[in-house]
Amino acid sequence: MKDIRECRDPVMRGSMAAIQRAAEDARRIAIQTGTELITMRNGKICSLSPEEIAKLPPVVEPNPVAPALRPSGDRSD
């Protein structure tokens, strides 16, 4: 299976960063609300307590979002 970050479509390449941001948001919200996070680990569904979530390493975006995918007002290059 091809890595989505190698796709020719820039929107598809940028989707990995969006998924990673969503994962970080889900972790943050679960910690703030004291709720468990349901995830899949090693092919099995499991739940993580807010304490376990806080110990997880951050989801790292290996490749920055392409400039073409940034909002038009963002010129931080």
N, C-alpha and C positions, 0 to 999 in steps of 0.2 A: 504494500500500500504506500502510495506517495505521500510525503509530508505536505500538509496543507500550505505551509510557508513557502513551498517551491512552486505553487500554482502560478500560472501566468496571469490570472485575474487578480488585480491589486485588491479588490474588495475581499476576495476569498483569502488572500494572504493576510490581510488585516483582521480577519475574523478570529484568528488565534489570540491576538492581543485583547479583543473584546471578550472572549471566553475567559481569559485569565483575569481581566478586571472584574467580571461577574463573579468568579470564584472568590476573589478577595472581598468583594462586597458581601457575598453570602457568609463568609467567615466572620466579617466584622459585625454584621447584623445578628448572627447567631450568638456571638459573645455578648453584644449589647443587650440582647433580650433574654439571655440565659437559656437558650433553647439548643437542643442537639442538632447536629448537622448530619444528614443521611448521605452516605457516599459509598462508592464501591472501592474496595481494597483487595487486591489479589483475587479478583473475580468473585468476591463475596460482598453482599450488602452489609454495611455496618453503620453504627451511629457513633458520633464523636461528641463528647461533652464539651461545653465551652472551655473547660480547663485544658482538655486535650487539643482543642482547636488553637488555643493561644500558644501552645508549644510547637505547632507546625511551622516549618520554614515558609517564608513568603513565596507566593507564586511569582516567579521571575519571568519577565518578558524577555526572551533571548534576542529578539530583533525588534528595534524600534518601529513604530508605525510609520509607514511610508508618508512623505510629505503630502502626496496627492490625497491621502485619506484624512488629513487633519481638517478641521473646520476652516473655512476660507479666511477668517479673521486671525487665525493662529499663525504667526510668522516668527516663531521662536528659533528658527534655524541658525 
